[in-house]
């Protein structure tokens, strides 16, 4: 009698995340997931539930990695505007990097594809956006205290402005290949603070 093959749940989630990120929820089939993860459809669903549950787990995994990295970058030491710029430039470089990996932001992709029709996806995307926004608000407030950013303006409004620019760059980076054009957006945003 053949023994069931053991698999590493983290590796399976990473592979599923990559599949959903590259193709989107709707275009990723059970066969795609099985091929990408290396485990059969029945084992995949016995472990993770249905495709939607696996997608939600992949989206949470993205928050635990990608969103956490974004927040960590904003909370590192240094001038506020340098940290804000570093966040936006990192996104540009990632999206223009020419790798064969997925580009753009998985959370934005989820927001555009499925969040309007799935309240659980919407809640997870909101959670991710809120984490980044909170870190941006803290960074802006620190910049205001240090005299780097206009202290007469509302830190929450400025944080949302940077958040909008950041996520806009993640979308633009999928179609705009000119790094200088994208950097000009970054510089203009920072000058407006």
N, C-alpha and C positions, 0 to 999 in steps of 0.2 A: 504494500500500500504506500503510495507516494505521500510524503509529508508536505504540508502546505508551506509555501515559500514565505520566509519572513521578510519584512520590508521595514525600512526606516520611515516613520510617519513624517518626519521633517523633510526628508528628501522627496517624498511623494507630494507634500504640500508645495514645496519649492517648484517641482515640475508642473503641478497643476496651475500654480500662480503664473508661471512663465507661459503656459498654453493660453490661459484666459487673457493675459496681458497682451500677447501677440495677436490673438484672433478675436477677442471679445467673448462675451458670454454666449450669445446666440450662435455664433459661427463655430464654437468649440463643441465638437460632438463627443459622445461617450467614447467612441473609437479613438479620437484624438487624445483624450485624457488617458485612456488605457495605453496607447502607444507611447505617450510622453512619460508616463509614470512607470511603465514596465509591469503593471499588475492588471489582472483581468477586471472586466467591468463589474462582475459580481463581488470580487474582493474589494474593489474600490468603493462600491456603494455600501457593502456590509460594514466597512470601516468608517466611512465619512457620510453616509446617507445618500441622498440624491445629488444630482448635478448642482442644484441651487445651494444646498448645504455646503458642498465642496467649494463653490464660488465664494460664499460668505466666509468660510475658513481662510481661503486664499486672500481675500480682502483684509481680514484681520491680521493675517501674517504680514501683509504689506505694511499695515500700520505699525506693527511691531518692529519692522526693519526700516523701511523707507521713511516713514513719518518720524520715527524716533531719531534717525540720522539728521533729518532736517532740523528738528528741535534742538538736538545736541549742537549742531553747527551754530544756531542762533544763541545758545547759552554759553558758548565758549568765551574766554576773556578777549578783550580788545574793544576798540571803538565800535559803537553801534552801527554806524554807516558801513564800516568795513565788513561787519558780520552780515548785514542785510545784502550788501553787494555780493559777498561770498556765496550766500544762499542762491541768489539769482544766477550768478555766473556758473555755479556748479550745475544748475539745471540746464543752462545753455550748453555747456560743455558735454554733459551727459547725452543730451538729445542730438547734438551735432557730432558726437564722437565717432560715428561711422562704424560702430560695432554691429554685430548681427543680432544683438539683444533687443529686447523691446524698448521702444522709445516713448516719451511722454510720461505722464503720471497715471498709474493704474487707477488711482482714486478718481481722477478726472474722467478717465475712460468709463469707469463704472457709473459716475454721475450722469454722463451724457447718454449712456446706453440703457441702463436699467433702473436707476434711482427713481425716476418718475413713476415707474410701475411697480416697484417693490419697496415697501416701507422699511424692510430690514436692511436692504442695501443703502437706502437713503439715510437711515440712522447711522450706519457704519461710516459712510462718506462724511456725514456731518461731524461725527466724532473726530475723524481725521483732520478735517478742515479746522475744527475748533481747537485742536491741539496746536496746530501750526499758528493759527491766529493768536492764541494766548501767548505763545513764545514770541511772536512778532510784537505784540502789545508790550510785553516785558522789555524787549530790546528797544523799542521806541521810547518807552518811559525812561529807561536808563540813559538813552541818548539825550532826552530832554533834561534830565537831572545834570548831565555832564556838559550841557550847553552846546551840544552838537546838533540837536534837532530843536526846532522852534517850540518853546515850552508853552506858548499861548494856544496851541492847537490841541484838539482832543486826541490823546494817544490811541484810543480805540478806533477812531475814524482813520487816522494815519496808518494804523496796522492793517485795517481792511483795504486801504488803498494799495499798500505793498502786497498784501495777499492777492488782490485782484491782478496786480501786475505779474506777480510770481506765477500764478496759475495761467494767466494769459500767455506768458512766455513758454510754458509747458505745451500749450496748444500751438502757438506760433512755431515753436521749434520743430514741429512735425512737418511743416511746409516751407519754412523760411530757412534757407541754408546759409545766409550771409550773417556770420557771427557779429560783424560790426553793426549791422542793423539792429540786432537784438541787444547788443551792449548799449547802443544809443538809448534804447527804451529804459534800460537799467539806470543809466546815468541821469536821464531826465527825471525819472521817478525819485532818485535820491536827492537831486537838486531841489525838488519840490517839497522836501521835508524841512 
